[in-house]
Amino acid sequence: MNTHIELVKNWLTDPDSVTPQELLSNADTASDISDNLGLESESYYAVKYDRIGALYDRFDDTNAVEYPEYFAAYYADSASHFAAANDAVVATYWVTKYKELTA
């Protein structure tokens, strides 16, 4: 399991078990991984500018099977950023997408 997803899952289960600093650090390192794969991290900007709809349309999920490492990194990045922004609903969405991809 992805360590970034695991931290988000811990936060979703028990928000007091993860500090805000841990969530921010988790989001930063998840972005680094996405960036290293050549993906632009739009999660931060979506949170900052409330452009959540843009995230849902970023990738065509039908390609997830063909490029699982990219989608896994993107889903972990997105979940991490929404957790850092204290948005449990959207963080849960991205954790679920990750679990579906890696099941």
C-alpha positions in Angstrom: 0.0 0.0 0.0 1.1 3.5 -0.7 2.4 5.3 2.4 0.7 8.6 1.4 -2.7 6.8 1.1 -2.1 5.0 4.4 -1.5 8.3 6.2 -4.7 9.8 4.7 -6.6 6.6 5.8 -5.3 7.0 9.3 -6.4 10.6 9.3 -9.9 9.7 8.0 -10.3 7.1 10.7 -8.9 9.2 13.5 -8.2 12.9 12.6 -6.4 13.4 15.9 -3.9 10.7 15.1 -2.2 12.8 12.4 -0.9 16.3 12.9 -1.6 19.1 10.4 2.2 19.2 9.8 2.2 15.5 8.9 -0.6 16.1 6.5 1.2 19.0 4.8 4.5 17.0 4.6 2.6 14.1 3.2 1.0 16.3 0.5 4.4 17.8 -0.4 6.1 14.4 -0.8 3.2 12.9 -2.7 3.5 15.9 -5.1 7.2 15.3 -5.5 6.5 11.7 -6.6 3.8 12.9 -9.1 6.2 15.6 -10.4 9.0 13.0 -10.8 6.6 10.9 -13.0 6.0 14.0 -15.2 2.6 14.7 -13.8 1.7 18.2 -12.9 0.2 18.4 -9.4 -3.0 20.2 -9.8 -4.4 19.1 -6.4 -2.9 22.0 -4.5 -4.2 24.5 -6.9 -7.6 22.9 -7.0 -7.8 23.2 -3.2 -6.4 26.7 -3.2 -8.7 28.0 -6.0 -11.6 25.7 -5.4 -11.4 24.1 -8.8 -12.3 20.6 -7.7 -14.2 19.9 -10.9 -10.9 20.2 -12.8 -9.4 17.4 -10.8 -12.2 15.0 -11.7 -11.7 15.6 -15.4 -7.8 15.6 -15.2 -7.4 12.0 -16.3 -9.7 9.7 -18.3 -10.1 6.8 -15.9 -10.3 4.3 -18.8 -6.5 4.7 -19.2 -5.9 3.7 -15.5 -5.3 0.1 -16.4 -2.8 1.0 -19.0 -0.9 3.5 -16.8 -1.5 2.4 -13.2 1.7 3.9 -11.8 0.7 7.4 -13.0 -2.9 7.1 -11.7 -1.8 5.6 -8.4 0.6 8.6 -7.9 -2.1 11.1 -9.0 -4.7 9.6 -6.7 -2.3 9.5 -3.7 -1.3 13.1 -4.5 -4.9 14.3 -4.6 -6.0 12.4 -1.5 -3.0 13.9 0.4 -3.8 17.4 -0.6 -7.4 17.2 0.3 -6.6 15.7 3.6 -4.2 18.5 4.3 -7.0 20.9 3.4 -9.3 19.1 5.9 -11.7 17.9 3.2 -12.5 14.4 4.3 -15.2 13.9 1.6 -12.9 14.5 -1.3 -10.0 12.8 0.3 -12.1 9.7 0.7 -13.1 9.9 -2.9 -9.4 9.8 -4.0 -8.5 7.0 -1.5 -11.4 5.0 -2.9 -10.2 5.6 -6.5 -6.7 4.4 -5.4 -8.1 1.3 -3.7 -10.2 0.4 -6.8 -7.1 0.8 -9.0 -4.8 -1.3 -6.8 -7.3 -4.0 -5.8 
